[in-house]
Amino acid sequence: MPKGKMSGAGVLLGALALAACVTSLAAPSRALERCVQAPASPLVVNVKSKGAKGDGQTDDTAAIQAAIDEVAGKGGTVLVPNGIYLVDAAGNSRLALKSDMTLKLSKDATLKAIPNDSAKYSILTISAASNVTVTGGTLEGEREEHKGKSGAWGFGIRIGGDASHITISGLTAKKMWGDGFYIQGATDVKLCSVLADNNRRQGLSVIDAEGLVVTHSVFRNTRGTRPGAGIDFEPDDPDQKVSDVRIENSQFLDNEGPGVSIAGKKGAVAKVELNHNVFKGNLPIVVKNAPEVLSSAICNNRQITSQVTPSQGLNAFVDPVDLVVHQNDCGEGRDLRFEEQSNKPKKKSSKRSRRGALP
């Protein structure tokens, strides 16, 4: 066999390794079962009963908000049937979820942002609310139709303002001008089997949070403006902190920036666990200025890289092979193939940044 030629068996082994690696993470139904609790009330309000059309042409913002307002505080469910529901994500009447409710989107239901020129928007907002669940369906941004050029804070869902006990499951957030998911000022948040795809800045930004679980989720194809990470942990101010985080059984694929970026220059990031995840593309994990993020809590991850044997001439055909690199387990200590560590003294800042604040 010519030196430059990869055997069919070699290609098969590489493919099988990749398939086994990814398949081991694919348990969305079980993750959803553990993540989502049944609504506290049998009350269900269909948004179409409030006048929503779901025809991809009508502004359905007011109708959907009316259904939310009826269910809020009662433990019931707002049901969004299949269809494309245009919503005003940049106006003063953007969709705001409230305490003790579930927003359930059918499998083929999409809430789509109406094209705008705003540097900041959010299709869904959860602020000063607790015991909120969002499940199923898709949030679609307007990055390809955006009318402005400035800013990078168009979000699929923004969670903050002392929000607590929030569960997001089985939800896709794609094509945002900024981030698929954004968390600032929240406690006890769970993201289960979510997909962030083709967003411009981040798949998920975490600015200020205590108690966050991300499991069986996918963050891919983030590109357009920096940092371009799958998940970015980055407090804006010294009084903000990210702590008690667990990221597990998730995939970070083909992002322009790192799969996971942890930046503690302006505020503390601590107690972050990254276990049993798969990385493909750019740097898997970058940790800077975060001494409380321990290498011993980053373990049993996998990185997929492609390797091609050097060509041996025009007559030698070479197949790329996906190689799966397995990270050391926690008991074996640090494994710098998966992380870039840089710890520098924090500079005190008296000026409060409003990077992610919405009007």
C-alpha positions in Angstrom: 0.0 0.0 0.0 1.5 3.4 -0.9 2.6 5.4 2.2 0.3 8.3 1.5 -2.8 6.2 1.3 -5.1 5.6 4.2 -6.8 2.2 4.3 -10.5 1.8 4.4 -10.1 0.2 7.8 -8.3 3.3 9.1 -11.0 5.6 7.9 -13.6 3.3 9.4 -11.9 3.3 12.8 -11.7 7.1 12.8 -15.3 7.4 12.0 -16.3 4.8 14.6 -14.3 6.6 17.2 -16.0 9.9 16.4 -19.4 8.3 16.3 -18.9 6.6 19.7 -17.6 9.8 21.2 -20.6 11.9 20.1 -23.2 9.1 20.6 -22.1 8.8 24.2 -23.4 12.3 24.8 -26.6 11.9 22.9 -29.2 11.3 25.6 -31.5 14.3 25.2 -34.7 12.5 26.2 -33.3 11.3 29.4 -31.8 14.7 30.1 -35.2 16.4 29.5 -36.9 13.9 31.9 -34.5 14.8 34.7 -34.6 18.5 33.9 -38.2 19.4 33.4 -40.9 19.1 36.0 -44.6 18.8 35.3 -46.5 22.1 35.4 -48.1 22.8 38.8 -51.5 23.5 37.2 -53.5 21.9 34.3 -54.2 25.4 33.0 -53.2 25.6 29.3 -53.6 28.7 27.2 -53.0 28.4 23.4 -51.5 31.6 22.0 -53.9 31.2 19.0 -56.8 31.7 21.4 -55.4 35.2 21.9 -55.2 36.0 18.2 -51.7 34.8 17.3 -51.4 33.7 13.7 -48.1 31.9 13.4 -48.1 32.7 9.6 -44.7 34.2 9.4 -46.2 37.6 8.4 -48.2 38.9 11.4 -46.6 40.5 14.4 -47.7 38.1 17.2 -46.0 39.8 20.1 -49.1 41.2 21.8 -51.1 38.0 21.4 -48.3 35.8 22.9 -47.8 38.3 25.8 -51.5 38.2 26.5 -51.3 34.4 26.9 -48.3 34.8 29.2 -50.1 37.3 31.4 -53.1 35.0 31.8 -51.0 32.0 32.9 -48.4 33.9 35.0 -48.5 33.1 38.7 -50.8 30.2 38.3 -48.3 27.4 37.4 -49.9 26.8 34.0 -48.7 26.5 30.5 -48.6 28.8 27.4 -48.8 26.6 24.4 -47.3 27.7 21.1 -48.4 25.4 18.2 -46.3 24.8 15.1 -45.8 27.9 13.0 -43.6 30.9 12.6 -44.5 33.7 15.0 -43.0 37.1 14.3 -42.1 39.0 17.5 -40.8 42.5 18.2 -37.6 41.8 20.1 -36.3 45.3 20.1 -39.3 47.4 21.2 -40.5 48.3 24.6 -43.1 45.5 24.6 -40.7 42.6 24.0 -41.9 39.2 25.4 -41.4 39.0 29.1 -42.0 35.7 31.0 -43.3 35.8 34.6 -43.1 33.7 37.7 -44.7 30.2 38.0 -45.3 29.3 34.4 -44.2 27.2 31.5 -43.8 28.3 27.9 -44.1 25.3 25.7 -43.2 25.5 22.1 -44.2 22.7 19.8 -41.4 21.0 17.8 -41.9 23.1 14.7 -42.8 26.3 16.5 -40.5 29.3 15.9 -40.5 32.7 17.6 -38.7 34.8 15.0 -37.3 38.3 15.6 -38.6 41.0 13.3 -35.6 42.6 11.5 -34.4 45.7 13.4 -31.5 48.1 13.6 -31.0 47.8 17.4 -27.7 47.0 19.0 -29.6 45.2 21.8 -32.7 43.0 21.7 -34.1 39.8 23.2 -36.8 37.5 21.8 -37.6 36.3 25.3 -36.7 38.0 28.7 -36.9 36.4 32.1 -36.3 39.1 34.8 -37.3 39.3 38.4 -39.2 36.0 38.0 -38.9 32.5 39.5 -40.0 29.0 38.7 -40.1 29.5 35.0 -39.7 26.8 32.3 -39.2 27.2 28.6 -39.3 24.0 26.6 -39.1 23.0 22.9 -39.2 24.9 19.7 -36.9 27.5 18.2 -35.9 31.1 18.7 -34.6 32.6 15.5 -32.7 35.9 15.3 -32.3 38.2 12.3 -28.5 38.4 11.9 -28.8 38.0 8.1 -31.5 40.7 7.9 -30.2 43.0 10.6 -30.6 46.7 9.6 -27.7 48.1 11.7 -24.0 47.5 12.0 -23.2 48.4 15.7 -23.5 46.4 18.9 -23.5 42.7 19.5 -26.2 42.2 22.1 -29.1 40.7 20.3 -30.2 37.7 22.4 -32.5 34.7 21.9 -33.3 34.6 25.6 -32.0 36.9 28.3 -32.1 35.7 31.9 -31.3 38.1 34.7 -32.6 40.8 37.1 -32.7 38.4 40.1 -34.3 35.6 38.1 -34.2 32.2 39.9 -35.1 28.6 39.4 -35.2 28.8 35.7 -35.2 25.8 33.3 -34.6 25.9 29.6 -34.9 22.6 27.8 -35.0 21.3 24.3 -34.8 24.9 22.9 -32.8 26.0 19.9 -31.5 29.6 19.7 -30.0 30.5 16.3 -29.0 33.3 14.0 -28.8 36.0 16.8 -27.1 39.3 16.2 -25.4 38.5 19.5 -25.8 35.5 21.8 -28.2 32.5 21.7 -28.5 32.6 25.5 -27.5 35.3 28.0 -27.4 35.2 31.8 -26.7 38.1 34.1 -27.9 38.2 37.7 -29.6 34.9 38.1 -29.5 31.9 40.4 -30.3 28.2 39.9 -30.5 28.1 36.1 -30.6 24.8 34.1 -30.0 24.5 30.4 -30.8 20.9 29.2 -30.6 19.6 25.7 -30.4 23.2 24.2 -28.8 24.0 20.8 -27.1 27.3 20.1 -26.3 27.5 16.4 -24.9 30.1 14.0 -25.0 33.0 16.5 -22.8 36.0 15.9 -21.0 36.6 19.3 -21.6 33.6 21.7 -23.6 30.5 22.0 -24.1 31.4 25.7 -22.7 34.3 27.7 -22.7 34.1 31.5 -21.9 37.5 33.2 -23.3 37.0 36.8 -24.7 33.7 38.0 -24.8 31.4 41.0 -25.7 27.8 40.3 -25.8 26.9 36.6 -26.1 23.5 35.0 -25.6 22.9 31.3 -26.1 19.3 30.2 -26.5 17.4 26.9 -26.4 20.6 24.9 -24.7 21.7 21.7 -22.9 25.0 21.0 -21.8 25.3 17.4 -20.9 27.6 14.5 -20.5 30.7 16.6 -18.8 33.3 14.4 -19.0 36.9 13.3 -17.6 39.0 16.2 -15.3 38.3 19.2 -15.1 36.3 21.4 -17.0 33.9 19.2 -17.1 31.2 22.0 -19.4 28.3 22.5 -19.8 29.5 26.2 -18.2 32.6 27.6 -17.9 33.2 31.4 -17.0 36.8 31.7 -18.2 39.1 34.5 -18.2 42.8 33.6 -17.5 44.3 37.0 -15.9 43.5 40.4 -19.3 43.1 42.1 -20.3 40.4 39.6 -19.4 36.7 40.1 -20.0 33.4 38.3 -19.9 30.4 40.7 -21.1 26.8 41.1 -21.2 25.9 37.5 -21.4 22.4 36.0 -21.0 21.8 32.2 -21.3 18.2 31.3 -22.1 15.8 28.4 -22.2 18.7 25.9 -20.6 19.4 22.5 -18.7 22.5 21.3 -18.3 22.3 17.6 -16.6 24.5 15.0 -16.8 27.8 17.0 -14.6 30.7 15.8 -13.4 31.3 19.4 -12.8 28.7 22.2 -15.3 26.1 23.0 -15.4 27.4 26.6 -13.8 30.7 27.6 -13.4 31.7 31.2 -12.2 35.3 31.7 -12.0 36.5 35.3 -10.2 39.8 34.7 -13.0 42.1 35.8 -14.9 39.8 38.2 -14.5 36.4 39.8 -15.2 33.1 38.2 -15.1 30.1 40.6 -16.2 26.5 41.1 -16.6 25.5 37.5 -16.7 21.8 36.5 -16.3 20.7 32.9 -16.7 17.0 32.5 -17.5 14.5 29.7 -17.7 17.1 27.0 -16.6 17.0 23.3 -14.7 19.8 21.6 -14.0 20.2 17.9 -12.5 23.2 16.1 -10.6 26.0 17.9 -9.1 25.9 21.3 -11.3 23.7 23.6 -11.0 25.5 26.9 -9.3 28.9 27.7 -9.0 29.9 31.4 -7.6 33.4 32.2 -7.4 35.2 35.5 -9.5 32.7 37.3 -7.4 31.0 40.0 -10.5 29.5 41.6 -11.2 27.5 38.5 -9.3 24.3 39.3 -7.8 22.0 36.7 -8.9 19.1 38.9 -12.5 20.0 38.0 -11.8 19.8 34.2 -11.6 16.2 33.3 -12.7 13.3 31.1 -13.3 15.6 28.1 -12.5 14.8 24.5 -11.1 16.8 21.6 -11.7 15.8 18.0 -9.0 16.8 15.5 -8.5 15.9 11.8 -5.3 14.5 10.6 -4.2 13.9 7.0 -1.1 11.8 6.0 1.2 13.9 3.8 0.6 13.4 0.1 2.9 11.1 -1.8 2.2 12.5 -5.2 -0.8 12.9 -7.6 -1.5 9.2 -7.6 -1.8 8.9 -3.8 -5.3 9.5 -2.4 -5.4 10.6 1.2 -8.5 10.4 3.5 -8.7 12.7 6.5 -9.2 10.8 9.8 -10.9 12.2 12.8 -8.8 11.6 15.9 -10.3 11.6 19.3 -8.0 12.8 22.1 -9.1 11.8 25.5 -8.3 14.1 28.5 -6.8 12.7 31.7 -9.3 11.9 34.4 -9.3 14.2 37.5 -7.1 11.8 39.5 -4.2 12.2 37.1 -3.8 16.0 37.5 -3.7 18.8 35.0 -3.9 18.2 31.3 -2.9 21.3 29.4 -3.9 19.9 26.0 -7.4 21.1 26.9 -6.8 24.4 28.7 -4.8 27.6 28.5 -4.2 28.9 32.0 -3.3 32.5 32.6 -3.7 34.2 36.0 -2.9 37.9 36.3 -3.8 40.3 39.2 -7.2 41.9 38.7 -7.3 45.7 38.1 -9.9 47.5 40.2 -12.5 49.4 38.2 -14.7 52.1 39.4 -16.6 52.4 36.2 -19.6 50.0 35.9 -19.9 48.5 32.5 -23.3 48.0 30.9 -22.2 45.7 28.1 -25.2 43.4 28.2 -27.9 45.7 29.7 -31.1 46.2 27.8 -33.0 49.4 27.9 
